[in-house]
Amino acid sequence: MRAGLEADQAAGELRAEELIRRFLQHVLPSGLVRIRYYRLLANRHRAEALRLCRETLGAPPPEDGLVEEA
Protein backbone atom coordinates (compact mmCIF):
# COMPACT_ATOMS: atom_id res chain seq x y z
CA MET A 1 0.00 0.00 0.00
CA ARG A 2 1.31 3.47 -0.89
CA ALA A 3 1.93 5.98 1.84
CA GLY A 4 -1.04 8.23 2.53
CA LEU A 5 -3.72 5.78 1.39
CA GLU A 6 -6.45 4.67 3.73
CA ALA A 7 -6.89 0.94 4.31
CA ASP A 8 -9.99 0.87 2.08
CA GLN A 9 -8.18 2.80 -0.69
CA ALA A 10 -5.39 0.32 -1.32
CA ALA A 11 -3.55 0.71 -4.61
CA GLY A 12 -4.04 -2.12 -7.04
CA GLU A 13 -3.95 -3.04 -10.67
CA LEU A 14 -6.72 -2.33 -13.16
CA ARG A 15 -7.55 -4.16 -16.33
CA ALA A 16 -7.20 -1.99 -19.43
CA GLU A 17 -10.98 -2.02 -19.96
CA GLU A 18 -11.63 -0.74 -16.43
CA LEU A 19 -9.01 2.01 -16.78
CA ILE A 20 -10.56 3.17 -20.05
CA ARG A 21 -14.08 3.01 -18.57
CA ARG A 22 -13.03 5.20 -15.62
CA PHE A 23 -11.22 7.63 -17.92
CA LEU A 24 -14.20 7.97 -20.26
CA GLN A 25 -16.49 8.91 -17.39
CA HIS A 26 -14.73 12.29 -17.44
CA VAL A 27 -15.06 12.90 -21.19
CA LEU A 28 -17.96 15.14 -22.20
CA PRO A 29 -20.26 14.05 -25.03
CA SER A 30 -19.91 15.84 -28.35
CA GLY A 31 -21.62 19.23 -28.33
CA LEU A 32 -21.29 19.89 -24.59
CA VAL A 33 -18.91 22.47 -23.22
CA ARG A 34 -17.29 22.31 -19.79
CA ILE A 35 -18.11 25.32 -17.64
CA ARG A 36 -14.90 26.38 -15.96
CA TYR A 37 -16.08 29.25 -13.78
CA TYR A 38 -19.48 30.10 -12.48
CA ARG A 39 -20.99 32.50 -10.00
CA LEU A 40 -18.31 34.63 -8.38
CA LEU A 41 -15.64 34.27 -11.07
CA ALA A 42 -17.82 34.15 -14.17
CA ASN A 43 -16.32 36.48 -16.79
CA ARG A 44 -19.55 38.36 -17.29
CA HIS A 45 -19.82 39.50 -13.65
CA ARG A 46 -16.26 39.13 -12.34
CA ALA A 47 -15.41 42.82 -12.01
CA GLU A 48 -18.61 43.67 -10.18
CA ALA A 49 -18.38 40.62 -7.91
CA LEU A 50 -14.77 41.38 -6.95
CA ARG A 51 -15.62 45.03 -6.32
CA LEU A 52 -18.53 43.99 -4.08
CA CYS A 53 -16.31 41.50 -2.20
CA ARG A 54 -13.67 44.15 -1.58
CA GLU A 55 -16.32 46.64 -0.46
CA THR A 56 -17.94 44.12 1.90
CA LEU A 57 -14.60 43.10 3.40
CA GLY A 58 -13.36 46.68 3.62
CA ALA A 59 -10.37 45.83 1.45
CA PRO A 60 -8.70 48.49 -0.69
CA PRO A 61 -8.71 48.11 -4.48
CA PRO A 62 -5.66 46.39 -5.94
CA GLU A 63 -2.63 48.66 -6.26
CA ASP A 64 -1.36 47.19 -9.53
CA GLY A 65 -3.93 49.10 -11.58
CA LEU A 66 -5.26 45.92 -13.20
CA VAL A 67 -8.83 46.45 -12.08
CA GLU A 68 -11.37 45.05 -14.49
CA GLU A 69 -13.89 47.57 -15.70
CA ALA A 70 -17.44 46.98 -14.49
Backbone torsions as a table, in degrees:
resi	resn	phi	psi	omega
1	MET	NA	136.0	179.3
2	ARG	-71.7	154.2	177.6
3	ALA	-64.4	140.5	177.3
4	GLY	89.9	-4.9	178.5
5	LEU	-92.7	140.7	174.8
6	GLU	-71.4	164.0	-178.7
7	ALA	-60.4	-36.3	-178.5
8	ASP	-86.1	3.3	178.8
9	GLN	-116.9	35.3	-176.5
10	ALA	-60.5	141.2	177.6
11	ALA	-72.3	144.9	179.0
12	GLY	-155.1	-176.3	179.6
13	GLU	-96.8	149.5	176.5
14	LEU	-119.0	145.1	170.7
15	ARG	-70.5	155.1	-179.0
16	ALA	-57.0	-40.5	-179.3
17	GLU	-62.5	-41.3	-179.7
18	GLU	-69.4	-38.4	177.2
19	LEU	-62.0	-45.7	179.8
20	ILE	-65.4	-41.1	179.2
21	ARG	-60.1	-46.6	-179.9
22	ARG	-64.9	-39.7	178.7
23	PHE	-63.3	-44.9	-176.0
24	LEU	-69.8	-14.8	175.4
25	GLN	-66.8	-17.9	-178.9
26	HIS	-100.3	0.3	-179.4
27	VAL	-93.7	127.7	180.0
28	LEU	-77.5	144.9	175.6
29	PRO	-63.2	156.7	179.1
30	SER	-57.4	135.0	178.1
31	GLY	96.9	-14.6	177.7
32	LEU	-97.5	146.7	-178.5
33	VAL	-119.2	134.4	178.0
34	ARG	-72.9	132.8	176.3
35	ILE	-90.5	118.9	-174.7
36	ARG	-88.9	-38.8	179.9
37	TYR	-130.6	144.6	176.5
38	TYR	-147.3	163.9	-179.6
39	ARG	60.0	-112.2	-171.0
40	LEU	-57.9	-43.1	-174.2
41	LEU	-102.8	15.7	176.8
42	ALA	-63.3	135.9	-176.3
43	ASN	-53.6	-39.0	-173.8
44	ARG	-64.1	-32.4	-174.8
45	HIS	-121.9	11.8	-173.8
46	ARG	-59.6	-49.1	-176.3
47	ALA	-60.3	-46.4	-179.5
48	GLU	-66.3	-40.8	-179.8
49	ALA	-65.0	-43.4	178.9
50	LEU	-66.3	-39.1	177.0
51	ARG	-61.5	-44.7	179.8
52	LEU	-64.6	-39.7	177.2
53	CYS	-62.3	-45.8	-179.9
54	ARG	-63.2	-41.6	179.3
55	GLU	-63.4	-44.8	-179.3
56	THR	-64.3	-39.6	-178.7
57	LEU	-84.3	-8.4	-178.0
58	GLY	72.6	25.2	-178.8
59	ALA	-89.8	143.9	178.2
60	PRO	-73.1	157.9	175.9
61	PRO	-64.1	157.3	-179.9
62	PRO	-61.3	144.1	-176.0
63	GLU	-84.5	-13.9	-174.7
64	ASP	-77.0	-5.3	178.0
65	GLY	77.3	6.1	179.8
66	LEU	-95.4	50.0	179.5
67	VAL	-85.9	128.2	178.3
68	GLU	-69.2	143.5	178.3
69	GLU	-78.0	136.5	-179.9
70	ALA	-86.8	NA	NA
